[in-house]
Amino acid sequence: MRVLLAPIETAGVAGALARALRRRGHDAELAVFVPHPFGYPHDRTVGTGYARRAAAGLGAPLRHDVLHWQFGTTLLEFVDAAWARPFRRTQVMHYWGDDVRTREVTARLHPGRARAFDAMARDDRTVRRRLRLAGRLCAAALVSDLELAAHARPWFRAVYVLPTPLELPLDVGPAPPPLAGEEPIVLHAPSDAAIKGTREIGAALEAVAARRPLRPRLVRGVARPDVLAEVARADVVVDQLNSDTPGVFALEAMALSVPVLVEYDPAMLAPFARAAPLVRVSPATLEAELERLLDDGERRGRLGAAGAAYVAGVHDADRVAVALEHVYAHAAGRPRGLFEAGPEGVRQLRSPLP
């Protein structure tokens, strides 16, 4: 197949899919408006000027069999998606988070996420307009969990839940300078402090550190390989609060055999994610759960080993690429419903909407 992934990269996931599809023999490329600020690799930069976007978008169905749109939009704000329809190209929209969340659904179904909703840089009207257009022009939506499926399902004939891809082994940077002391290192590395609950997490770490030896570590504003190097030497990672599901950073920490504390709702996890060896916390329980984990080195070791095995078995990009092949083939038949996709194929799920 000739596959285009475009136009926005988030956390390296689109590039991981493009490269995994190429390893499986497909002609796949990732084209982005602008390079990602964290330096995730891509294949082609389109730019933000209208002429270049129009040339790339209107030419896309002439050069590709599958248009795999990313982060809620297309190269030409859905003009290209409409233009592609007569060519009978398979078009899917892949959502990763705030590109699909709306206030009404978040407030009604996702109370953990609702606490941080106002901190998200977003425009509900734009999100709904893009959802409406994508639902009319694309065969399906793709998401990583049932929280996002609940947002996408009312707008699309079909929604597929499939794992977030990671390229393994991870690109870990050189070891950072050693830290003074021998106490356990507890790491938090927020991409957005307000959304991730960094203030509350920092307060919990300070409270625990006042009662026992501990080296809290807050990492921000450094390149991804350097963040991963910090993770690799940590004893525990606190991913985020204000969340219904774990994100890419939690998966990366598990892949590096580090136990992860994160707020999530088990009911919102995709079926494939329910075996994820995460330590579930809330703002009220974070301190106690962190102390319990720090007191039990054997448990930390078990969680670390189980996390690495889980990520390798579920989230490896090459396995996700096989699932994606099933999605492309299944979506081309324009089915209706909520589905889970894995390397074994596609199966129908019950809708997460009450």
Salt bridges, closest charged atoms under 4 A:
GLU29 OE2 - ARG44 NH2 2.89
GLU29 OE2 - HIS64 NE2 3.34
ASP43 OD2 - ARG22 NH1 3.00
ASP65 OD1 - ARG2 NH2 2.93
GLU77 OE2 - ARG129 NH1 3.19
GLU77 OE2 - ARG130 NE 3.02
ASP98 OD1 - ARG101 NH1 2.60
GLU104 OE2 - ARG108 NE 2.81
ASP118 OD1 - ARG103 NH2 2.83
ASP124 OD1 - ARG122 NH2 3.29
ASP124 OD2 - ARG128 NH1 3.34
GLU147 OE2 - ARG101 NE 2.72
GLU147 OE1 - ARG113 NH2 2.91
GLU167 OE1 - ARG19 NH2 2.65
GLU167 OE2 - ARG23 NH1 3.18
GLU183 OE1 - ARG215 NE 3.91
GLU200 OE2 - ARG199 NH2 3.86
GLU230 OE2 - ARG217 NH2 2.78
GLU230 OE1 - ARG233 NH2 3.07
ASP244 OD2 - HIS110 ND1 2.91
GLU252 OE2 - ARG224 NH2 2.88
GLU263 OE1 - ARG115 NH2 2.44
GLU287 OE1 - ARG211 NH2 3.01
GLU289 OE1 - ARG292 NH1 3.26
GLU291 OE1 - ARG211 NH2 2.86
ASP295 OD1 - ARG212 NH1 2.48
GLU298 OE2 - ARG302 NH1 3.49
ASP318 OD1 - ARG23 NE 2.83
GLU325 OE2 - ARG24 NE 2.82
GLU325 OE2 - HIS26 NE2 2.63
GLU340 OE1 - ARG347 NE 2.78
GLU344 OE2 - ARG319 NH2 3.96
